[in-house]
């Protein structure tokens, strides 16, 4: 349904249908708990929250799908995609960090990988960012190795449990880490942490208030614009609001008028001084029925026409694509 106006929650805005991309075998299991997506060259990388298992006791792997394989599936040329397992060495961090709760986001700059980590080692939470390197051979990516000495703590922005830095973006020079809770009731002064490629020279950059959760981001374009996942699960009663500014301004999608979850992308811009919500309508996904929410935790652009997204274990591991043009 087309957008009917610019103000008032009675308005409706277009919603997008998702094309599910089947994951083979155990990779489709909810136990994978995917927490991020990122491009490395022409390969999209799938990040499980626990690459070495929940206890850090097994061989670690990330997973890779080539752009050509995705394009072939989406064009109807094939009925599946080819996924490769990439050996992943977390340098023992999953065993050594107190209260380790997994890797939450991922990006690449050339042959370097950057990931955020969530732990219950604080009061109650601690967050970190770590750097690693990508090794290649004649067949492509051969392994990924983290550097334990690069580990840097990121200051958490409230005292809520299960809240940390769930999104990363980059302009090719700096890395920007986003805390997941940035609404007025959870965060008095939200900010983004900027670091250089050596994970040094931290700087806090102000961020507009954004309700619900912010769970992943695309890479920045040349003008400082990018998209983020903005998600609300009805069980997160502490994140519920009586009025949401973005919904009031642009309206809600047809299925969002009938259900409690919020599954949308919003565009942000980096100005000289702050991150602001762009004056551009959000992109709403058509919701499942009966308030069944999909916990979207990974996002990348796929060309100029659409996005790839992935969920963690709720309601299952879902890799999907939606087209905007």
Secondary structure, 3 states (H helix, E strand, C coil): CCCCCCCCCCCEECEECCEEECCCHHHHCHHHCEEEEEEECCEEEEEECCCCCCCCCCCCEEEEEEHHHHHHHHCCCCCCCCEEEEEEECCCHHHHCCCEEEEEEEEEECCEEEEEEEECCCCCCEEEEEEEEEEEECCEEEEEEECHHHCEEECCCCCCCCCCEEEEEECCCCEEEEECEECCCCCCCCEEEEECCCCCCCEEEEECCEEEEEEEECCCCCCCEEEEEEEECCCCHHHCCCCCHHHHHHCEECCCCCCCCEEEEEEEEECCCEEEECCCCCEEECCCCCCCCCCEEEEEEECCCEEEEEECCCCCCCEEEEECC
